[in-house]
């Protein structure tokens, strides 16, 4: 698995201006999901310029969503491994639950602690 990275720096490079705003992620209708040729109406776009634009928007949106989800994974991992919690999880258990190696789980915990320390979103107690 790759190393955890903040969402603002998905490729490990200095943050720079993005050319396009990510497209909103919308759920596809169930009948579209069952059709393997259908993917967010990309199959219906005949103009290659429009197709490239829409496919790029979707790629950016999925990348941004994946980065944000990784940040929430890291913050949850940090909270679950917090030594102050009476029900904290050992690193091996945390790694198993998330499908990570123990080394990666440790890095995610450290990443999550950094996010929370730097003002990242704090997950609610009921989540």
N, C-alpha and C positions, 0 to 999 in steps of 0.2 A: 504494500500500500504506500501511497505517496505521503510525504510529510504534511502535517497540518499547516495551512496558510490562512491569513486573514482574507476576508472577502474583498477588501480594497486592493489586494495584490495577488490575484489568482495565478499569475504565471511566475512569481518570484522576481519580477522586475519592478523598477520604480513605477509608482502609480502615474498614469498619464491620462490625458483626456480621451474619453471614448467617443467614437464617431457616431454611434447610434445609441439611443436609449433602448434597453432590453424590452422586448415585446412582453405583454402580460401573458402569463401562463393560464390557459383556460383548459378545462377538462373537455375531452372530446365526448360526443354522444356515444352511447354503448354500441350502436350499429356501426359507427366508424371504427371503433377499436377492434371489432371482429374482422374487419377488412384489412389484411396485412399491407395492402397497397396504399392505404389511406393514412396520412399522418398530418394532422393540423391543416388540412386542405392544401397542402403543398402539391399533391397530385393533380389538383384542379387548376393550378397556375401554369398557363402555356407560355407566357413571356419569360424568357430566361433572366432578364434583368429584374423583374418583379420576384421571380423565384429565388434568385440569389439574395435579394434584399430581405425577403420574408424568412428564408432559411437562416440568414445571418442573425436576424432579430431573435429567432427562436433559439439559436445556438447560444447567443449572449444571455438570454433569459434563463435557459437551463443551467448555464455556467454560474450565473449569479445566484440562482436558487440552490445549486449544489454547494457553493461556497458558504452561503448563509446557513444551510442545514449543517454543514461541518462545524461552523461556529457554535451552533446550538448543541451539537453532539459534544463538543469540547467542554462547554460550560456545564452540561449535565454530568459529564465524566468527572469534572473537577468537584462538583458538589457531591457526587456519589462516593468519591474517594477522600473527601474531607475528613481528616482525623478527628475533628470536633463532633462529627456525627456519631451517635451511638450505633446506628445501623450502616456505617460506612462499608463499602465493598472492598475486599482485597483486590489488588491489581489483577490477579489471575482471573477472578470472577468477572470483574469489569471487562477485561479483554475478551473473555469467552462470550459474554452477553452481547458485545458489540461486534464480534467477529474480527477482532484485532489480535495482533501479537501483544505480548506484555510490554515490549519496548515501545510499540506504537501507542498503546494505551497510556503509558507514562508520559509520552510526548503530548498526547491529547489533553491529559490532565493539566500539564504545565501550560499548554496553550490556553485552555479554558480558564485557568487561574489568572493568567495575564489579561485575558479579555474582560473578566469580571473586575479585576483590579483597575483596569483602564476605562471602566465605565460601560462595559458591555451589558447587554440585557441580562437581568437576573431572573432566572426561571422561578415561577411561583412555587410555593410549597405544595400546592395541590396537584402539580403536573407530574 
